[in-house]
């Protein structure tokens, strides 16, 4: 099997991955502010990463690399941040597991999608950023936001690609 080449533009995706891991580590030690900030920074990087990929020749490898990075930065990191910010609430734990599972399904569906210019279901990066914003509203809003975004991610609602 021949390995795909790691191109310069893929390093932007890897920076986003590193920031997502940094968010996970920050949340693990209870630094909610730093974990939330890292997710927002990862969102900015993901936005420009997508622009760079579309401006150059996108590759299948790059598409899958970006998807894996998104699961870390906008799936796992917001889920752990939500759990930590609600002080280990069982309700949040269940909602966080569903959030990540729906995010993974959403990413897999996206990778198989042939239609361009539109998303079906709420994109995982948007969902992750919504979770960060919901955390600022308090412990009750957090599990509700996790469940609502999970449902939106696996919905058939069309979202126009930015």
C-alpha positions in Angstrom: 0.0 0.0 0.0 1.3 3.4 -0.9 0.9 6.2 1.6 -0.6 9.5 0.7 1.8 12.4 0.8 1.5 14.9 3.6 1.3 18.2 1.8 2.2 21.7 3.3 -1.5 22.6 3.5 -2.1 19.5 5.7 0.0 21.1 8.4 -2.7 23.6 9.0 -5.0 20.7 9.8 -2.4 19.2 12.1 -2.1 22.6 13.9 -5.9 22.4 14.5 -5.5 18.9 15.8 -2.8 20.0 18.2 -5.0 22.8 19.5 -7.8 20.3 19.9 -5.6 18.0 22.0 -4.4 21.0 24.0 -8.1 21.8 24.7 -8.6 18.2 25.9 -5.6 18.5 28.2 -6.7 21.9 29.5 -10.1 20.5 30.3 -8.7 17.4 32.0 -6.8 19.6 34.5 -9.9 21.8 35.0 -8.8 24.9 33.0 -12.2 25.5 31.4 -11.3 29.0 30.1 -8.2 27.7 28.3 -10.0 24.7 26.9 -12.8 26.8 25.6 -10.4 29.3 24.0 -8.5 26.5 22.3 -11.7 25.2 20.7 -12.5 28.7 19.4 -9.0 29.1 18.0 -9.3 25.6 16.4 -12.5 26.9 14.8 -10.6 29.8 13.2 -7.9 27.5 12.0 -10.4 25.1 10.6 -12.2 27.9 8.7 -8.9 29.0 7.0 -7.8 25.4 6.5 -10.9 24.7 4.5 -10.3 27.9 2.4 -6.8 26.8 1.7 -7.8 23.3 0.7 -10.4 24.6 -1.7 -8.1 27.2 -3.2 -5.5 24.5 -3.9 -6.2 21.0 -5.1 -8.1 19.2 -2.4 -7.1 15.5 -1.8 -9.0 12.6 -0.4 -6.2 12.3 2.2 -6.7 15.9 3.2 -10.5 15.4 3.5 -10.1 12.4 5.8 -7.3 14.1 7.8 -9.6 17.1 8.4 -12.4 14.9 9.4 -10.3 13.1 12.0 -9.0 16.5 13.3 -12.6 17.7 13.6 -13.6 14.8 15.7 -10.9 15.7 18.2 -11.2 19.5 18.2 -15.0 19.8 17.8 -16.3 16.5 19.1 -14.1 15.1 21.9 -12.8 18.4 23.2 -16.2 20.2 23.6 -17.7 17.0 25.1 -15.0 16.8 27.8 -15.2 20.6 28.4 -18.9 20.3 28.9 -18.5 17.4 31.3 -15.8 19.2 33.3 -17.8 22.5 33.3 -20.8 20.8 34.8 -18.6 19.1 37.5 -19.1 15.6 36.2 -22.8 15.6 35.8 -24.2 12.2 34.8 -26.7 13.9 32.5 -24.0 15.8 30.8 -21.9 12.7 30.5 -24.7 10.9 28.6 -25.4 13.9 26.5 -21.7 14.3 25.7 -21.4 10.6 24.6 -24.4 11.1 22.3 -22.9 14.4 21.0 -19.6 12.7 20.0 -21.4 9.6 18.5 -23.6 11.9 16.4 -20.6 14.0 15.4 -18.8 10.9 14.2 -21.8 9.7 12.2 -22.2 13.2 10.7 -18.5 13.2 9.6 -18.8 9.8 8.0 -21.9 10.8 6.1 -20.1 14.0 4.9 -17.1 12.0 3.7 -19.5 10.0 1.5 -21.5 12.9 0.2 -21.1 13.7 -3.5 -23.1 17.0 -3.6 -21.0 20.1 -3.3 -21.8 23.5 -1.7 -24.2 22.2 0.9 -24.0 20.3 4.2 -26.7 17.9 5.4 -26.9 18.2 9.2 -25.1 20.7 11.3 -21.4 20.5 10.7 -19.4 19.3 13.7 -17.2 22.4 13.9 -20.3 24.6 14.3 -21.7 22.2 16.9 -18.5 22.3 18.9 -18.5 26.0 18.9 -22.1 26.1 20.0 -21.2 23.9 22.9 -18.5 26.3 24.0 -21.0 29.2 23.9 -23.7 27.1 25.7 -21.2 26.5 28.6 -21.2 30.2 29.3 -25.0 30.0 29.9 -24.6 27.6 32.7 -25.0 24.0 33.9 -28.6 23.6 32.7 -27.9 24.9 29.1 -24.9 22.6 28.6 -26.6 19.2 28.4 -29.5 20.7 26.5 -27.1 22.2 23.9 -25.3 18.8 23.6 -28.5 17.0 22.9 -29.9 19.7 20.5 -26.7 19.9 18.5 -26.4 16.1 18.4 -29.9 15.9 16.8 -29.1 18.7 14.4 -25.9 17.0 13.3 -27.8 13.8 12.2 -30.8 15.7 10.8 -31.5 16.1 7.1 -31.5 19.9 7.4 -29.5 21.5 4.6 -26.9 24.1 5.6 -25.3 26.2 2.9 -21.5 25.8 2.9 -19.6 29.1 3.7 
